[in-house]
Amino acid sequence: MQRIDFDTALKLYDADFFDLGERADSVRKKLHGKKTYFNVNRHINPTNVCKDVCKFCAYSASRKNPNQYTMTHEEILRIVEDIDKRGAKEVHIVSAHNPNTGLEWYLEIFKKIKSAYPHIHVKALTAAEVNFLAKEYGKSYDEILDLMVENGVDSMPGGGAEIFDEKVRDYICKGKVSSDEWFEIHRKWHQRGKKSNVTMLFGHVENRAHRIDHMMRIRDLQDETGGFNCFIPLVYQMENNYLNVKEPITANEILRTFAISRLVLDNVPNLKAYWVTSTVNLALVAQEFGANDLDGTIEKESINSAAGAKSANGMELEEFVGLIKDSGFVPVERDSLYNEIKVW
């Protein structure tokens, strides 16, 4: 099949809505059949104290949120102990860029989790956090990544990607990791034989061309390294931030974006409809538009819920499985690297 180029991808936004969905669904079926993946996981956001100021962020305590916090290692370990008893397979640790904690605070908690719970997959530190730690503590990306591996980090999440167009980045997250830096960090991580994800924050000030450019850059690195497990389009949350977007992106536009990304990213195996940002109902519909993963039970989530997402307390496993079944798909519990654990 001929690869979709930039201009063709952009024109897909004007294609018939249902034809576009059917095309994406056919790709999904070839790759995954009717299986929809999820994992039993817990998000931990250890600190909201941040050196950077991103206009789209409602989580950072440096702007509208006056309630600063930094968790102790003991608090984090109590959470991990609790989720381990209830069968969680992954702990997902991302947070703000806290200049007060010290590099060891980050690394030691990974080591403590891995020592006590070697069977739990530690997914931690976005490329934005890696960039912050490298610059804050005068280390190279290679040094930070090697320290992550040594201290028990198994894979990297895809956060910090936002939109790769530098003019958009300059407006929404000036001073944060650049697109070139983001790709350099993930390239180096993949060269270590490790996997990562990649996100795209959309529905704010970017346009359709910016989204296609974002996808094309991902496809290029994936051709080179093969290290991306999953693409995760994140729907921008409108509350409590400084972008002042007047109208929310439509469900039609969200689903078109999912379908197009499934067609463009022919070398990224999984497309995640992250229910936290899209809402559960729309994530279930996205299964018909190319998405084959709904993330997981999450249990607790602070970053997107601060901006209005209904995700603060996660979702029960039985409810999650039931929703996938009721929507006509087969729920498959997976581990963090997409090995199947249980077909429901």
Buried (B, 14 or more C-beta within 10 A) or exposed (E): EEEBEEEEBBEBBEBEEEEBBEBBBEBBEEBBEEBBBBBBBBBBBBBBBBBBBBBBBBBBBBBBBEEBBBBEBEEBBEBBEEBBEEEBBBBBBBBBBBBEBEBEBBBEBBBBBBEEBEEBBBBBBBBBBBBBBBBBBEBEBEEBBBBBBEBBBBBBBBBBBBBBBEEBBEBBBEEBBBBEBBBBBBBBBBEEEBBBBBBBBBBBBBEBBBBBBBBBBBBEBBEEBEBBBBBBBBBBBBEBBEBEBEEBBEBEBBBBBBBBBBBBBBBBBBBBBBBBBBBBEBBBBBBBBBBBBBBBBBBBBBBBBBBBBEBEEBBEBEEBBEBBEEBEBBBBBBBBEBEEEEEB
